[in-house]
Amino acid sequence: MNRIDRATIDLTIRCVERVRSATLARVIVGIVEKIKDAREGFLTKAEAVGREHAKRVAELALSWGNMRASDWKNDLRFIRYLGAMSLSE
């Protein structure tokens, strides 16, 4: 998010209880859509990276005798977690 978008959100939160201006509402909606698009892009990348990590971790845990580990490679929350951790490095 650029500085102007961040400042717009910060000032709106600090100064306004309810947005009444149609112009301000359009600006806020635009910023929220940017955030939503960025989030979806990040999750897509995290899933792509995390899926491979989850597969390897599950295979390792299975080799150690953890039979419930076979579910890990399909657990979307686990996959996203591993992907997010990898992307943040």
VOGU-3710 file (C-alpha; in Angstrom, 3 decimals, decimal comma):
1> mnridratid> 0,000/0,000/0,000  1,448/3,369/-0,907  1,804/6,244/1,571  -1,233/8,150/0,313  -3,508/5,107/0,587  -2,184/4,331/4,067  -2,663/7,946/5,189  -6,200/7,995/3,780  -7,124/4,869/5,718  -5,426/6,104/8,924
11> ltircvervr> -7,094/9,512/8,805  -10,479/8,029/8,022  -10,232/5,670/10,977  -9,116/8,467/13,306  -11,496/11,193/12,175  -14,697/9,600/10,927  -17,247/7,403/12,684  -19,232/6,763/9,517  -18,268/7,630/5,961  -20,917/9,952/4,526
21> satlarvivg> -19,039/11,332/1,551  -19,566/9,402/-1,666  -16,123/10,499/-2,851  -14,397/9,250/0,288  -16,378/6,010/0,112  -15,211/5,416/-3,473  -11,599/6,067/-2,463  -11,852/3,689/0,520  -13,478/0,985/-1,630  -10,657/1,334/-4,153
31> ivekikdare> -8,039/0,929/-1,439  -9,826/-2,088/0,037  -9,971/-3,695/-3,410  -6,203/-3,188/-3,793  -5,667/-4,856/-0,413  -7,974/-7,730/-1,381  -6,131/-8,266/-4,678  -2,748/-8,210/-2,921  -4,001/-10,710/-0,335  -5,291/-13,070/-3,029
41> gfltkaeavg> -2,001/-12,845/-4,918  -0,053/-13,571/-1,754  -2,261/-16,547/-0,871  -1,861/-17,962/-4,369  1,935/-17,754/-4,072  1,868/-19,129/-0,516  -0,231/-22,100/-1,619  2,071/-22,862/-4,540  5,178/-22,786/-2,350  3,538/-24,334/0,703
51> rehakrvael> 2,033/-27,299/-1,133  5,493/-28,674/-1,956  6,751/-28,046/1,594  3,669/-29,720/3,102  4,190/-32,766/0,912  7,810/-33,121/2,041  6,978/-32,558/5,716  4,113/-35,069/5,572  6,333/-37,690/3,920  9,007/-37,193/6,569
61> alswgnmras> 6,493/-37,452/9,422  4,984/-40,575/7,837  8,433/-42,140/7,679  8,720/-41,514/11,419  5,455/-43,361/11,994  2,983/-40,485/12,311  0,000/-41,913/10,410  -2,073/-38,719/10,736  0,584/-36,810/8,802  -0,849/-38,007/5,491
71> dwkndlrfir> -3,642/-35,416/5,960  -1,147/-32,544/6,229  -0,392/-32,394/2,514  -4,050/-31,530/1,846  -4,607/-29,169/4,800  -4,985/-25,738/3,187  -4,274/-23,865/6,428  -1,043/-25,811/6,944  -0,070/-25,319/3,295  -0,676/-21,562/3,516
81> ylgamslse> 1,232/-21,353/6,784  4,280/-23,095/5,344  4,094/-20,990/2,193  3,752/-17,740/4,114  6,730/-18,635/6,293  8,795/-19,399/3,196  7,779/-16,190/1,435  8,570/-14,061/4,469  12,200/-15,227/4,532
//
